[in-house]
Amino acid sequence: MSGYFYNDKLKDYRRDGVVKVIYNISLNVEKGEVIVLLGPNGSDKSTLLKYILGLVKYQGKIHVNGLDVKKKVTYIPQQFALYPNLSVIDNLRFYADINGIDYKSVKQSIEQNRMEHFTDIYAKELSEGTKQKMMFSIISLADKPLLFFRS
């Protein structure tokens, strides 16, 4: 199955008038592929992510497998929010609760991400690498076809 990303004449409405920021971009990404957006400061990499995430108004189309992308994306920011005074399992359950996800999925996510030995440890006591694994466990609960990392 292939993923498909396409936009036509995305426009940025943040400035006076209509300014073309990103124009006529098309990208095809196969399932399981990883792509990287590289470019100098000011080349609108972040703007493109904002469009895809639905954070900025735009004109055009962004589709994944023929469907509107807005509900198909999970985003991991540079600085992610974990609750330091909650255990790993409680952090995952919290995110599951606010997204209507059952606890069976929490257990599966913990197992898939090899976090079984950390479930009762507070987030503030984890190493940075283990915090990243915990965040990945949280976002994998969403089970969406697109995953964006910001670094």
BADREN-304353 format. One record per atom (N, C-alpha, C): residue number from 1; y, x, z; residue in one letter. Coordinates in Angstrom, 3 decimals. Last residue first. Layout:
N
[atom NUM [Y X Z] "a"],
...
***
This chain:
151
[atom 151 [17.709 12.961 14.940] "s"],
[atom 151 [17.763 14.239 15.675] "s"],
[atom 151 [18.985 15.019 15.298] "s"],
[atom 150 [16.155 9.925 15.009] "r"],
[atom 150 [17.468 10.561 14.829] "r"],
[atom 150 [17.452 11.843 15.620] "r"],
[atom 149 [13.586 8.308 13.264] "f"],
[atom 149 [13.948 9.220 14.345] "f"],
[atom 149 [15.306 9.806 14.016] "f"],
[atom 148 [12.232 5.222 12.399] "f"],
[atom 148 [13.285 6.189 12.157] "f"],
[atom 148 [13.560 6.995 13.415] "f"],
[atom 147 [9.632 3.578 10.920] "l"],
[atom 147 [10.018 4.247 12.151] "l"],
[atom 147 [11.046 5.308 11.801] "l"],
[atom 146 [8.272 0.628 9.609] "l"],
[atom 146 [9.211 1.726 9.453] "l"],
[atom 146 [9.619 2.265 10.808] "l"],
[atom 145 [6.473 -1.432 10.368] "p"],
[atom 145 [6.081 -0.470 9.327] "p"],
[atom 145 [7.015 0.718 9.139] "p"],
[atom 144 [5.816 -1.898 13.887] "k"],
[atom 144 [6.611 -2.177 12.687] "k"],
[atom 144 [6.338 -1.090 11.662] "k"],
[atom 143 [4.896 -2.141 16.644] "d"],
[atom 143 [4.013 -2.229 15.479] "d"],
[atom 143 [4.768 -2.658 14.217] "d"],
[atom 142 [5.906 -2.025 19.215] "a"],
[atom 142 [6.542 -2.926 18.254] "a"],
[atom 142 [5.705 -3.119 17.000] "a"],
[atom 141 [4.594 -0.026 20.560] "l"],
[atom 141 [4.309 -1.411 20.939] "l"],
[atom 141 [4.817 -2.387 19.880] "l"],
[atom 140 [5.728 2.304 19.801] "s"],
[atom 140 [4.522 1.906 19.072] "s"],
[atom 140 [4.060 0.507 19.465] "s"],
[atom 139 [7.759 2.618 21.603] "i"],
[atom 139 [8.112 2.105 20.275] "i"],
[atom 139 [6.878 1.711 19.478] "i"],
[atom 138 [6.239 3.519 23.828] "i"],
[atom 138 [7.040 2.294 23.904] "i"],
[atom 138 [7.320 1.750 22.504] "i"],
[atom 137 [5.149 5.888 22.901] "s"],
[atom 137 [4.251 4.822 23.360] "s"],
[atom 137 [4.983 3.487 23.385] "s"],
[atom 136 [7.501 7.303 22.495] "f"],
[atom 136 [6.691 6.961 21.327] "f"],
[atom 136 [5.696 5.853 21.682] "f"],
[atom 135 [8.209 7.595 25.161] "m"],
[atom 135 [9.072 6.812 24.272] "m"],
[atom 135 [8.310 6.408 23.023] "m"],
[atom 134 [6.108 9.243 25.976] "m"],
[atom 134 [6.269 7.925 26.586] "m"],
[atom 134 [7.144 7.038 25.702] "m"],
[atom 133 [6.627 11.503 24.469] "k"],
[atom 133 [5.370 10.777 24.251] "k"],
[atom 133 [5.459 9.365 24.811] "k"],
[atom 132 [9.065 12.190 25.668] "q"],
[atom 132 [9.040 11.828 24.256] "q"],
[atom 132 [7.758 11.065 23.910] "q"],
[atom 131 [8.151 12.795 28.209] "k"],
[atom 131 [9.101 11.677 28.046] "k"],
[atom 131 [9.126 11.225 26.584] "k"],
[atom 130 [6.676 15.040 27.581] "t"],
[atom 130 [5.950 13.847 28.016] "t"],
[atom 130 [6.856 12.619 27.959] "t"],
[atom 129 [8.780 16.785 26.940] "g"],
[atom 129 [7.759 16.458 25.942] "g"],
[atom 129 [6.994 15.201 26.299] "g"],
[atom 128 [10.140 16.940 29.402] "e"],
[atom 128 [10.812 16.369 28.224] "e"],
[atom 128 [9.797 15.960 27.155] "e"],
[atom 127 [8.005 15.856 32.121] "s"],
[atom 127 [8.613 16.894 31.289] "s"],
[atom 127 [9.265 16.224 30.086] "s"],
[atom 126 [8.744 13.387 34.654] "l"],
[atom 126 [8.030 13.849 33.470] "l"],
[atom 126 [8.759 15.000 32.787] "l"],
[atom 125 [10.191 12.236 36.647] "e"],
[atom 125 [9.353 13.380 37.015] "e"],
[atom 125 [8.608 13.980 35.820] "e"],
[atom 124 [11.405 9.984 35.673] "k"],
[atom 124 [12.271 11.114 36.016] "k"],
[atom 124 [11.477 12.374 36.360] "k"],
[atom 123 [9.277 8.180 35.457] "a"],
[atom 123 [9.816 8.787 34.240] "a"],
[atom 123 [10.665 10.017 34.566] "a"],
[atom 122 [6.653 8.571 37.853] "y"],
[atom 122 [7.998 8.099 37.514] "y"],
[atom 122 [8.524 8.862 36.307] "y"],
[atom 121 [3.224 7.932 37.226] "i"],
[atom 121 [4.284 8.915 37.472] "i"],
[atom 121 [5.624 8.329 37.036] "i"],
[atom 120 [1.124 6.334 36.500] "d"],
[atom 120 [1.745 6.077 37.804] "d"],
[atom 120 [2.881 7.040 38.145] "d"],
[atom 119 [0.313 7.311 33.939] "t"],
[atom 119 [0.761 5.924 34.106] "t"],
[atom 119 [1.491 5.660 35.425] "t"],
[atom 118 [-0.694 9.735 33.137] "f"],
[atom 118 [0.710 9.696 33.543] "f"],
[atom 118 [1.181 8.310 33.963] "f"],
[atom 117 [-3.175 9.686 32.066] "h"],
[atom 117 [-3.008 10.476 33.293] "h"],
[atom 117 [-1.585 10.416 33.846] "h"],
[atom 116 [-2.874 8.229 29.652] "e"],
[atom 116 [-3.618 7.656 30.787] "e"],
[atom 116 [-3.361 8.380 32.107] "e"],
[atom 115 [-1.719 8.859 27.255] "m"],
[atom 115 [-0.836 8.841 28.425] "m"],
[atom 115 [-1.547 8.348 29.683] "m"],
[atom 114 [-2.478 8.968 24.483] "r"],
[atom 114 [-3.072 9.846 25.504] "r"],
[atom 114 [-2.171 10.002 26.735] "r"],
[atom 113 [-1.756 7.082 22.709] "n"],
[atom 113 [-0.825 8.192 22.878] "n"],
[atom 113 [-1.243 9.153 23.991] "n"],
[atom 112 [-3.792 5.225 22.938] "q"],
[atom 112 [-3.549 5.858 21.638] "q"],
[atom 112 [-2.666 7.099 21.754] "q"],
[atom 111 [-3.461 4.424 25.648] "e"],
[atom 111 [-4.674 5.127 25.211] "e"],
[atom 111 [-4.434 5.876 23.897] "e"],
[atom 110 [-0.975 3.157 25.544] "i"],
[atom 110 [-1.200 4.261 26.490] "i"],
[atom 110 [-2.409 5.088 26.049] "i"],
[atom 109 [-1.520 1.163 23.676] "s"],
[atom 109 [-0.513 2.175 23.376] "s"],
[atom 109 [-0.687 3.400 24.278] "s"],
[atom 108 [-3.414 -0.387 25.068] "q"],
[atom 108 [-3.785 0.273 23.811] "q"],
[atom 108 [-2.819 1.400 23.471] "q"],
[atom 107 [-1.794 -1.318 27.176] "k"],
[atom 107 [-2.977 -0.499 27.459] "k"],
[atom 107 [-3.405 0.281 26.216] "k"],
[atom 106 [0.013 -2.832 25.685] "v"],
[atom 106 [0.485 -1.725 26.516] "v"],
[atom 106 [-0.672 -0.775 26.790] "v"],
[atom 105 [-1.620 -4.791 24.605] "s"],
[atom 105 [-0.991 -3.830 23.702] "s"],
[atom 105 [-0.458 -2.620 24.457] "s"],
[atom 104 [-2.158 -6.190 26.917] "k"],
[atom 104 [-3.280 -5.560 26.211] "k"],
[atom 104 [-2.749 -4.493 25.255] "k"],
[atom 103 [0.208 -7.396 27.592] "y"],
[atom 103 [-0.144 -6.159 28.298] "y"],
[atom 103 [-1.364 -5.467 27.690] "y"],
[atom 102 [2.077 -8.610 24.695] "d"],
[atom 102 [1.123 -8.744 25.800] "d"],
[atom 102 [0.719 -7.377 26.373] "d"],
[atom 101 [5.547 -8.955 24.119] "i"],
[atom 101 [4.306 -8.266 23.752] "i"],
[atom 101 [3.352 -8.315 24.938] "i"],
[atom 100 [8.225 -9.783 24.227] "g"],
[atom 100 [7.158 -10.768 24.107] "g"],
[atom 100 [5.818 -10.181 23.679] "g"],
[atom 99 [10.167 -7.951 24.777] "n"],
[atom 99 [9.849 -8.170 23.362] "n"],
[atom 99 [8.688 -9.138 23.156] "n"],
[atom 98 [10.294 -7.748 27.474] "i"],
[atom 98 [11.514 -8.203 26.789] "i"],
[atom 98 [11.285 -8.449 25.298] "i"],
[atom 97 [7.609 -6.872 28.022] "d"],
[atom 97 [8.114 -8.164 28.495] "d"],
[atom 97 [9.324 -8.641 27.692] "d"],
[atom 96 [7.579 -4.287 26.902] "a"],
[atom 96 [6.668 -5.321 26.393] "a"],
[atom 96 [7.185 -6.709 26.775] "a"],
[atom 95 [9.433 -3.003 28.519] "y"],
[atom 95 [9.715 -3.172 27.091] "y"],
[atom 95 [8.812 -4.225 26.461] "y"],
[atom 94 [7.945 -3.197 30.955] "f"],
[atom 94 [9.297 -3.747 30.834] "f"],
[atom 94 [9.625 -3.999 29.363] "f"],
[atom 93 [5.617 -1.787 30.377] "r"],
[atom 93 [5.534 -3.232 30.647] "r"],
[atom 93 [6.901 -3.899 30.518] "r"],
[atom 92 [6.687 0.806 30.126] "l"],
[atom 92 [6.049 0.154 28.984] "l"],
[atom 92 [5.961 -1.353 29.179] "l"],
[atom 91 [7.625 1.179 32.754] "n"],
[atom 91 [8.538 1.268 31.621] "n"],
[atom 91 [7.954 0.550 30.420] "n"],
[atom 90 [5.202 0.960 34.154] "d"],
[atom 90 [6.243 -0.055 34.363] "d"],
[atom 90 [7.303 -0.017 33.265] "d"],
[atom 89 [3.841 3.249 33.274] "i"],
[atom 89 [3.275 1.922 32.990] "i"],
[atom 89 [4.331 0.827 33.151] "i"],
[atom 88 [5.597 5.243 34.282] "v"],
[atom 88 [5.320 5.137 32.854] "v"],
[atom 88 [4.820 3.732 32.522] "v"],
[atom 87 [7.730 3.813 36.837] "s"],
[atom 87 [6.591 4.606 36.377] "s"],
[atom 87 [6.430 4.426 34.867] "s"],
[atom 86 [11.240 4.001 37.300] "l"],
[atom 86 [10.044 3.215 37.009] "l"],
[atom 86 [8.950 4.171 36.550] "l"],
[atom 85 [13.471 5.512 37.486] "n"],
[atom 85 [12.847 5.107 38.740] "n"],
[atom 85 [11.686 4.136 38.547] "n"],
[atom 84 [14.369 5.862 34.840] "p"],
[atom 84 [13.858 7.008 35.598] "p"],
[atom 84 [13.115 6.624 36.877] "p"],
[atom 83 [13.738 4.223 32.021] "y"],
[atom 83 [14.161 3.907 33.377] "y"],
[atom 83 [13.551 4.937 34.315] "y"],
[atom 82 [15.100 5.620 29.052] "l"],
[atom 82 [13.942 5.318 29.889] "l"],
[atom 82 [14.476 5.001 31.278] "l"],
[atom 81 [16.571 5.762 26.031] "a"],
[atom 81 [16.754 5.213 27.375] "a"],
[atom 81 [15.409 4.900 28.008] "a"],
[atom 80 [17.158 8.745 24.119] "f"],
[atom 80 [16.532 7.451 24.330] "f"],
[atom 80 [16.622 7.055 25.799] "f"],
[atom 79 [19.145 10.335 22.030] "q"],
[atom 79 [19.006 10.164 23.471] "q"],
[atom 79 [18.411 8.790 23.721] "q"],
[atom 78 [18.715 9.873 19.298] "q"],
[atom 78 [18.643 11.226 19.844] "q"],
[atom 78 [18.407 11.177 21.354] "q"],
[atom 77 [16.641 6.844 18.920] "p"],
[atom 77 [17.880 7.627 18.876] "p"],
[atom 77 [17.679 9.035 19.437] "p"],
[atom 76 [14.377 5.383 16.923] "i"],
[atom 76 [14.408 6.222 18.120] "i"],
[atom 76 [15.662 7.083 18.044] "i"],
[atom 75 [13.671 2.183 15.693] "y"],
[atom 75 [14.580 3.321 15.671] "y"],
[atom 75 [14.513 4.066 16.998] "y"],
[atom 74 [11.792 0.231 13.504] "t"],
[atom 74 [11.912 0.731 14.867] "t"],
[atom 74 [12.724 2.015 14.794] "t"],
[atom 73 [11.924 -2.531 11.289] "v"],
[atom 73 [12.322 -1.175 11.628] "v"],
[atom 73 [12.290 -0.931 13.130] "v"],
[atom 72 [11.795 -5.060 10.288] "k"],
[atom 72 [10.651 -4.197 10.009] "k"],
[atom 72 [10.875 -2.769 10.492] "k"],
[atom 71 [13.886 -6.744 10.179] "k"],
[atom 71 [12.923 -6.967 11.257] "k"],
[atom 71 [11.697 -6.083 11.118] "k"],
[atom 70 [15.379 -5.772 7.933] "k"],
[atom 70 [15.975 -5.870 9.264] "k"],
[atom 70 [14.974 -6.050 10.402] "k"],
[atom 69 [14.392 -5.752 5.306] "v"],
[atom 69 [14.036 -4.660 6.200] "v"],
[atom 69 [14.439 -4.894 7.660] "v"],
[atom 68 [12.854 -8.388 3.585] "d"],
[atom 68 [14.081 -7.861 4.175] "d"],
[atom 68 [13.730 -6.883 5.286] "d"],
[atom 67 [10.037 -7.434 1.527] "l"],
[atom 67 [10.662 -8.249 2.569] "l"],
[atom 67 [11.924 -7.579 3.094] "l"],
[atom 66 [8.783 -5.702 -0.227] "g"],
[atom 66 [9.321 -6.943 -0.757] "g"],
[atom 66 [10.008 -7.835 0.255] "g"],
[atom 65 [8.212 -3.458 1.336] "n"],
[atom 65 [7.119 -4.268 0.806] "n"],
[atom 65 [7.602 -5.652 0.369] "n"],
[atom 64 [11.386 -3.740 2.404] "v"],
[atom 64 [10.155 -3.008 2.673] "v"],
[atom 64 [9.019 -3.920 2.254] "v"],
[atom 63 [14.763 -3.577 1.154] "h"],
[atom 63 [13.460 -4.238 1.298] "h"],
[atom 63 [12.367 -3.243 1.655] "h"],
[atom 62 [18.011 -4.300 0.947] "i"],
[atom 62 [17.139 -3.278 1.513] "i"],
[atom 62 [15.831 -3.977 1.838] "i"],
[atom 61 [20.718 -4.900 -1.185] "k"],
[atom 61 [19.396 -5.297 -0.713] "k"],
[atom 61 [18.664 -4.090 -0.155] "k"],
[atom 60 [24.227 -5.673 -0.764] "g"],
[atom 60 [23.096 -5.086 -1.461] "g"],
[atom 60 [21.801 -5.563 -0.851] "g"],
[atom 59 [26.763 -4.797 1.333] "q"],
[atom 59 [26.434 -5.675 0.208] "q"],
[atom 59 [25.309 -4.993 -0.558] "q"],
[atom 58 [26.967 -4.713 4.922] "y"],
[atom 58 [26.850 -4.107 3.606] "y"],
[atom 58 [26.560 -5.174 2.574] "y"],
[atom 57 [27.840 -3.978 8.265] "k"],
[atom 57 [27.830 -4.951 7.176] "k"],
[atom 57 [27.782 -4.216 5.840] "k"],
[atom 56 [25.702 -2.204 10.395] "v"],
[atom 56 [26.950 -2.215 9.635] "v"],
[atom 56 [26.802 -3.207 8.490] "v"],
[atom 55 [23.211 -2.483 11.431] "l"],
[atom 55 [24.310 -2.304 12.374] "l"],
[atom 55 [25.675 -2.351 11.709] "l"],
[atom 54 [20.769 -2.542 10.116] "g"],
[atom 54 [21.561 -3.774 10.176] "g"],
[atom 54 [22.734 -3.691 11.129] "g"],
[atom 53 [19.322 -0.305 9.638] "l"],
[atom 53 [19.117 -0.949 10.934] "l"],
[atom 53 [19.904 -2.246 11.078] "l"],
[atom 52 [20.370 0.410 7.162] "i"],
[atom 52 [18.956 0.040 7.253] "i"],
[atom 52 [18.682 -0.720 8.545] "i"],
[atom 51 [23.013 1.061 7.930] "y"],
[atom 51 [22.742 -0.019 6.979] "y"],
[atom 51 [21.307 -0.519 7.142] "y"],
[atom 50 [22.504 3.229 9.615] "k"],
[atom 50 [23.155 2.033 10.154] "k"],
[atom 50 [22.954 0.833 9.232] "k"],
[atom 49 [21.440 5.063 7.769] "l"],
[atom 49 [20.596 4.539 8.855] "l"],
[atom 49 [21.187 3.263 9.441] "l"],
[atom 48 [23.780 5.483 6.246] "l"],
[atom 48 [22.599 4.903 5.617] "l"],
[atom 48 [21.661 4.326 6.675] "l"],
[atom 47 [25.349 6.705 8.216] "t"],
[atom 47 [25.772 5.422 7.651] "t"],
[atom 47 [24.591 4.729 6.991] "t"],
[atom 46 [24.010 9.117 8.569] "s"],
[atom 46 [24.035 8.137 9.667] "s"],
[atom 46 [24.444 6.764 9.169] "s"],
[atom 45 [24.576 10.253 6.063] "k"],
[atom 45 [23.183 10.071 6.496] "k"],
[atom 45 [23.123 9.008 7.589] "k"],
[atom 44 [27.112 10.859 4.981] "d"],
[atom 44 [26.706 9.468 5.200] "d"],
[atom 44 [25.234 9.250 5.486] "d"],
[atom 43 [28.140 13.373 4.983] "s"],
[atom 43 [27.476 12.937 3.745] "s"],
[atom 43 [26.817 11.570 3.893] "s"],
[atom 42 [29.260 14.466 7.257] "g"],
[atom 42 [30.077 13.574 6.451] "g"],
[atom 42 [29.424 13.088 5.169] "g"],
[atom 41 [27.618 17.583 7.152] "n"],
[atom 41 [28.373 16.605 7.934] "n"],
[atom 41 [29.218 15.763 6.990] "n"],
[atom 40 [25.136 17.785 4.469] "p"],
[atom 40 [26.211 18.303 5.327] "p"],
[atom 40 [26.846 17.192 6.155] "p"],
[atom 39 [21.672 16.759 4.702] "g"],
[atom 39 [22.962 16.839 4.033] "g"],
[atom 39 [24.004 17.353 4.994] "g"],
[atom 38 [18.594 15.009 4.585] "l"],
[atom 38 [19.338 16.235 4.848] "l"],
[atom 38 [20.659 16.189 4.107] "l"],
[atom 37 [16.209 12.976 5.759] "l"],
[atom 37 [17.531 12.923 5.129] "l"],
[atom 37 [18.285 14.173 5.542] "l"],
[atom 36 [12.789 13.092 5.116] "v"],
[atom 36 [13.881 13.638 5.912] "v"],
[atom 36 [15.163 13.474 5.109] "v"],
[atom 35 [9.751 11.206 5.411] "i"],
[atom 35 [10.871 11.729 4.634] "i"],
[atom 35 [11.949 12.195 5.594] "i"],
[atom 34 [6.306 10.891 5.375] "v"],
[atom 34 [7.470 11.206 6.198] "v"],
[atom 34 [8.548 11.724 5.261] "v"],
[atom 33 [3.777 8.428 4.709] "e"],
[atom 33 [4.650 9.529 4.315] "e"],
[atom 33 [5.804 9.678 5.294] "e"],
[atom 32 [2.454 6.130 5.428] "g"],
[atom 32 [2.047 7.377 6.068] "g"],
[atom 32 [2.908 8.565 5.704] "g"],
[atom 31 [2.917 4.594 2.319] "k"],
[atom 31 [2.473 4.423 3.694] "k"],
[atom 31 [1.977 5.767 4.240] "k"],
[atom 30 [5.546 6.057 0.329] "e"],
[atom 30 [4.182 5.563 0.494] "e"],
[atom 30 [3.841 5.466 1.978] "e"],
[atom 29 [8.687 5.156 -0.676] "v"],
[atom 29 [7.951 5.915 0.333] "v"],
[atom 29 [6.583 5.275 0.504] "v"],
[atom 28 [11.292 5.360 -2.884] "n"],
[atom 28 [9.948 4.820 -2.732] "n"],
[atom 28 [9.188 5.724 -1.768] "n"],
[atom 27 [14.647 4.499 -3.247] "l"],
[atom 27 [13.698 5.407 -2.633] "l"],
[atom 27 [12.359 4.714 -2.479] "l"],
[atom 26 [17.912 4.484 -4.514] "s"],
[atom 26 [16.583 3.904 -4.579] "s"],
[atom 26 [15.593 4.933 -4.061] "s"],
[atom 25 [21.339 3.647 -4.489] "i"],
[atom 25 [20.277 4.558 -4.057] "i"],
[atom 25 [18.942 3.815 -4.112] "i"],
[atom 24 [24.104 2.739 -5.151] "n"],
[atom 24 [22.938 2.701 -6.015] "n"],
[atom 24 [21.877 3.751 -5.670] "n"],
[atom 23 [26.125 4.453 -2.942] "y"],
[atom 23 [26.109 3.643 -4.151] "y"],
[atom 23 [24.799 3.835 -4.901] "y"],
[atom 22 [27.938 4.529 -0.066] "i"],
[atom 22 [26.626 4.842 -0.621] "i"],
[atom 22 [26.435 3.901 -1.798] "i"],
[atom 21 [30.648 3.819 -0.089] "v"],
[atom 21 [30.170 4.963 0.673] "v"],
[atom 21 [28.851 5.439 0.102] "v"],
[atom 20 [33.375 2.424 -1.403] "k"],
[atom 20 [31.979 2.693 -1.732] "k"],
[atom 20 [31.564 3.972 -1.004] "k"],
[atom 19 [35.382 0.329 0.458] "v"],
[atom 19 [35.171 1.709 0.053] "v"],
[atom 19 [33.688 1.898 -0.237] "v"],
[atom 18 [37.693 -2.162 0.454] "v"],
[atom 18 [36.268 -1.904 0.277] "v"],
[atom 18 [36.117 -0.492 -0.266] "v"],
[atom 17 [40.291 -2.198 2.975] "g"],
[atom 17 [39.742 -2.450 1.649] "g"],
[atom 17 [38.256 -2.150 1.627] "g"],
[atom 16 [40.169 0.163 5.503] "d"],
[atom 16 [41.018 -0.791 4.780] "d"],
[atom 16 [40.478 -0.967 3.375] "d"],
[atom 15 [36.744 0.475 6.707] "r"],
[atom 15 [38.064 0.992 6.377] "r"],
[atom 15 [38.891 -0.106 5.701] "r"],
[atom 14 [34.334 -0.793 6.979] "r"],
[atom 14 [35.031 -0.367 8.185] "r"],
[atom 14 [36.461 0.088 7.918] "r"],
[atom 13 [32.599 -1.518 4.990] "y"],
[atom 13 [33.747 -2.386 5.217] "y"],
[atom 13 [34.570 -1.959 6.433] "y"],
[atom 12 [30.873 0.076 2.468] "d"],
[atom 12 [31.304 0.207 3.851] "d"],
[atom 12 [32.583 -0.607 4.028] "d"],
[atom 11 [28.178 -1.039 0.420] "k"],
[atom 11 [29.604 -0.780 0.617] "k"],
[atom 11 [29.919 -0.751 2.099] "k"],
[atom 10 [25.670 -0.427 -1.926] "l"],
[atom 10 [26.005 -0.634 -0.523] "l"],
[atom 10 [27.466 -0.245 -0.322] "l"],
[atom 9 [24.597 -0.748 -4.619] "k"],
[atom 9 [26.022 -0.783 -4.318] "k"],
[atom 9 [26.305 -1.148 -2.868] "k"],
[atom 8 [21.522 -1.645 -3.770] "d"],
[atom 8 [22.392 -1.648 -4.937] "d"],
[atom 8 [23.826 -1.797 -4.463] "d"],
[atom 7 [18.562 -0.115 -2.557] "n"],
[atom 7 [19.814 -0.829 -2.333] "n"],
[atom 7 [20.650 -0.716 -3.585] "n"],
[atom 6 [15.222 0.025 -1.511] "y"],
[atom 6 [16.168 -0.021 -2.617] "y"],
[atom 6 [17.451 -0.661 -2.146] "y"],
[atom 5 [12.031 1.059 -0.732] "f"],
[atom 5 [13.400 0.943 -0.245] "f"],
[atom 5 [14.332 0.963 -1.444] "f"],
[atom 4 [8.729 0.291 -0.073] "y"],
[atom 4 [9.762 0.401 -1.085] "y"],
[atom 4 [11.117 0.173 -0.450] "y"],
[atom 3 [5.393 1.456 0.469] "g"],
[atom 3 [6.641 0.919 0.988] "g"],
[atom 3 [7.704 1.110 -0.073] "g"],
[atom 2 [2.191 0.604 -0.806] "s"],
[atom 2 [3.386 1.430 -0.833] "s"],
[atom 2 [4.547 0.693 -0.197] "s"],
[atom 1 [-1.172 0.850 0.000] "m"],
[atom 1 [0.000 0.000 0.000] "m"],
[atom 1 [1.237 0.897 0.000] "m"],
***
